[in-house]
Amino acid sequence: MLSVCGRAGCRFPIEVDRIICRACSLPFHRECSNLSPEDYDNKLNSENWLCLRCISIDTAKSNNNSPTESSPTSAKISRLDSPQVISYVTSNPNKLRETSEILGEQYSNMLKQVNIDLPEYQGTIEEIAQLKCRYAAEKVDGPVLVEDTSLGFDALKGMPGPYIKWFLKAVGPEGLYKMQVGFGPENNGAEAICTFAYSSGKDRPVRLFQGVTRGRIVEPRGVSRFGWDPCFQPDEGHGQTYAEMDKELKNAISHRFKAANKLREFLKSRLTSGSTS
């Protein structure tokens, strides 16, 4: 017997693999339940699982400390009112890990990683993020989050900017350093920019959340685990490059941290209001 998944935006019928929210009685796919595989298996037959929408309602009731009488009718929540898990479009596990660590468990659990081959657009940082988000929203047909990262050199008038991925792939951190070293140390300033773009679905507006960290392009130092981290020394980093920092320090000052903070506030308001826009 086929059932309709309770996650708004999910277009696929449920055949066998599903879990049911004990409050609203709606079924959810394994992937749409927002549970890890281990938690899903543990809660599958426990009759003690709440979907995100019902968790937010339960939390609001607890915070207000005002018990309300429930009825079978009021307990049923329509599919359209269910909170939508956000498809975080990235194939980069480091981006997902850092974003999840910065957002914290409550909000990172709203994200589901989706790998979509996004076109490589040209334009400003904001234009590229918006175009990628619209493309992803059309493919997913539901809420999506995309991230675009830029590293602009003062000596190159903001270049490579949003095209840093291709420069890094071609020459690596050492090559990025050598690109600007001839301009002298007084011109080695740089700007790291993270832009999150969110849309609630196809043909819906795109919201941008941007974080900027100023720094300098230096000779690579530290363990190279993540892109251009070894050659970027943020002004707030006490003389360390991103690659030399422990994750706690980096996640407290990075461009991604600043953008994710703005994103977290948006997700917080979304959870509180139950809005899908």
Stockholm file with secondary structure:
# STOCKHOLM 1.0

chainA/1-277         MLSVCGRAGCRFPIEVDRIICRACSLPFHRECSNLSPEDYDNKLNSENWLCLRCISIDTAKSNNNSPTESSPTSAKISRLDSPQVISYVTSNPNKLRETSEILGEQYSNMLKQVNIDLPEYQGTIEEIAQLKCRYAAEKVDGPVLVEDTSLGFDALKGMPGPYIKWFLKAVGPEGLYKMQVGFGPENNGAEAICTFAYSSGKDRPVRLFQGVTRGRIVEPRGVSRFGWDPCFQPDEGHGQTYAEMDKELKNAISHRFKAANKLREFLKSRLTSGSTS
#=GR chainA/1-277 SS CCEECSSTTCCCEESSCEEECTTTCCEEETTTTTCCHHHHHHHTTTSCCCCHHHHHHHHHHHHHTCCCCCCHHHHCCCGGGSCCCEEEECSCHHHHHHHHHHHCHHHHTTEEEECCCCCCCCSCHHHHHHHHHHHHHHHHTSCEEEEEEEEEEGGGTTCEETTHHHHHHHHHHHHHHHHHHTTCGGGCEEEEEEEEEEESSTTCCEEEEEEEEEEEECSCCSCCCSTTGGGEEETTSTTCCGGGSCHHHHHHHSHHHHHHHHHHHHHHHHHHHTCCC
#=GC SS_cons         CCEECSSTTCCCEESSCEEECTTTCCEEETTTTTCCHHHHHHHTTTSCCCCHHHHHHHHHHHHHTCCCCCCHHHHCCCGGGSCCCEEEECSCHHHHHHHHHHHCHHHHTTEEEECCCCCCCCSCHHHHHHHHHHHHHHHHTSCEEEEEEEEEEGGGTTCEETTHHHHHHHHHHHHHHHHHHTTCGGGCEEEEEEEEEEESSTTCCEEEEEEEEEEEECSCCSCCCSTTGGGEEETTSTTCCGGGSCHHHHHHHSHHHHHHHHHHHHHHHHHHHTCCC
//
